[in-house]
Amino acid sequence: MKVLIVYHSLYGHTLQLARAVEEGIKSVLGVEAVLRRAAEFADAEKDLETGDGYASKIWHEQKAIPVCTVDDLRAADGVIFGSGTRYGNMTAQMKRLIDSTASLWLNGEMEGKPAGVFTTTASTHGGQETTLLTMMVPLLHLGMLIVGVPYSTPGMVHTEARGGTPYGATSIAGPRGELAPTPEDLAIARAHGKRVADVAIRVRSERASKTPDSIRDS
Ligand SMILES: Cc1cc2nc3c(=O)[nH]c(=O)nc-3n(C[C@H](O)[C@H](O)[C@H](O)COP(=O)(O)O)c2cc1C
């Protein structure tokens, strides 16, 4: 049983949440967490490779993480997608990955798989909810089962300047990227990853109980 975490992060905050989501998935017995990044645009990658700014530093830390392929999505029993926010939406790099899934859509290959979404913004009201809700739209077209974060999760009911939404894990990066996910943000991201993995197990065992032996054992 595999649960895929696929993220796009320029300055590393979304990557920090992705790592916490990965920990949450790994805490579920029998579930393998597969971490992948959405491919960077070729021109941006060239600049990141040679630049000396903070984004280049993060690039060199994350470039060894394999790029997500359509086959990674196909092989996953559940997927959790993480993206930085761009004007209240996911990044174009993440959208490009999602837009490459026509073959999966045509064959209904993502239908019934649980999916979660997580994001980071620069500011408190910079659009966490709009990014998460708009990320869900193509996943619903693909027939995925959206898994959020229930309010019974510790830290979810709060009025502090930090992340944690019922739509998915979040964090605030700060206008200059000077902030880091809080311990509560990371705990909620872990809980979100664990929940997607728990649901993946339940969905798969329910499917197996309704599937002929020949298919189940293949
Ligand atoms: C083109 C562009 C648009 C952005 N739009 C938003 C936005 O709508 N709201 C916001 O709070 N931050 C916005 N940001 C800031 C990023 O969301 C923030 O730096 C990012 O989430 C940090 O994640 P990362 O460290 O994983 O890259 C934008 C950044 C860029 C480059």
The ligand as an SDF file (V2000), in Angstrom:
LIG
                    3D

 31 33  0  0  0  0  0  0  0  0999 V2000
    3.8430   34.8970   -7.9770 C   0  0  0  0  0  0  0  0  0  0  0  0
    3.5860   34.7000   -6.5210 C   0  0  0  0  0  0  0  0  0  0  0  0
    2.3000   34.8090   -6.0310 C   0  0  0  0  0  0  0  0  0  0  0  0
    2.0460   34.6330   -4.6810 C   0  0  0  0  0  0  0  0  0  0  0  0
    0.7770   34.7730   -4.2390 N   0  0  0  0  0  0  0  0  0  0  0  0
    0.5460   34.6980   -2.9090 C   0  0  0  0  0  0  0  0  0  0  0  0
   -0.7690   34.8790   -2.4090 C   0  0  0  0  0  0  0  0  0  0  0  0
   -1.7440   34.9940   -3.1370 O   0  0  0  0  0  0  0  0  0  0  0  0
   -0.9220   34.8820   -1.0640 N   0  0  0  0  0  0  0  0  0  0  0  0
    0.1270   34.7380   -0.2010 C   0  0  0  0  0  0  0  0  0  0  0  0
   -0.0540   34.8040    1.0010 O   0  0  0  0  0  0  0  0  0  0  0  0
    1.3760   34.4980   -0.6650 N   0  0  0  0  0  0  0  0  0  0  0  0
    1.6000   34.4830   -1.9880 C   0  0  0  0  0  0  0  0  0  0  0  0
    2.8450   34.2510   -2.4610 N   0  0  0  0  0  0  0  0  0  0  0  0
    3.9040   33.8480   -1.5210 C   0  0  0  0  0  0  0  0  0  0  0  0
    3.9900   32.3300   -1.4900 C   0  0  0  0  0  0  0  0  0  0  0  0
    2.7410   31.7500   -1.3270 O   0  0  0  0  0  0  0  0  0  0  0  0
    4.8870   31.8440   -0.3690 C   0  0  0  0  0  0  0  0  0  0  0  0
    6.1370   32.4210   -0.5390 O   0  0  0  0  0  0  0  0  0  0  0  0
    5.0090   30.3780   -0.4830 C   0  0  0  0  0  0  0  0  0  0  0  0
    3.7890   29.7840   -0.1340 O   0  0  0  0  0  0  0  0  0  0  0  0
    6.0530   29.8050    0.3800 C   0  0  0  0  0  0  0  0  0  0  0  0
    6.0620   28.4230    0.0990 O   0  0  0  0  0  0  0  0  0  0  0  0
    7.4270   27.7200   -0.2950 P   0  0  0  0  0  0  0  0  0  0  0  0
    8.4430   28.1360    0.7490 O   0  0  0  0  0  0  0  0  0  0  0  0
    7.1150   26.2780   -0.1990 O   0  0  0  0  0  0  0  0  0  0  0  0
    7.8120   28.1250   -1.6790 O   0  0  0  0  0  0  0  0  0  0  0  0
    3.1140   34.3590   -3.7920 C   0  0  0  0  0  0  0  0  0  0  0  0
    4.4060   34.2040   -4.3100 C   0  0  0  0  0  0  0  0  0  0  0  0
    4.6450   34.3670   -5.6510 C   0  0  0  0  0  0  0  0  0  0  0  0
    6.0450   34.2030   -6.1650 C   0  0  0  0  0  0  0  0  0  0  0  0
  1  2  1  0
  2  3  1  0
  2 30  2  0
  3  4  2  0
  4  5  1  0
  4 28  1  0
  5  6  2  0
  6  7  1  0
  6 13  1  0
  7  8  2  0
  7  9  1  0
  9 10  1  0
 10 11  2  0
 10 12  1  0
 12 13  2  0
 13 14  1  0
 14 15  1  0
 14 28  1  0
 15 16  1  0
 16 17  1  0
 16 18  1  0
 18 19  1  0
 18 20  1  0
 20 21  1  0
 20 22  1  0
 22 23  1  0
 23 24  1  0
 24 25  2  0
 24 26  1  0
 24 27  1  0
 28 29  2  0
 29 30  1  0
 30 31  1  0
M  END
$$$$
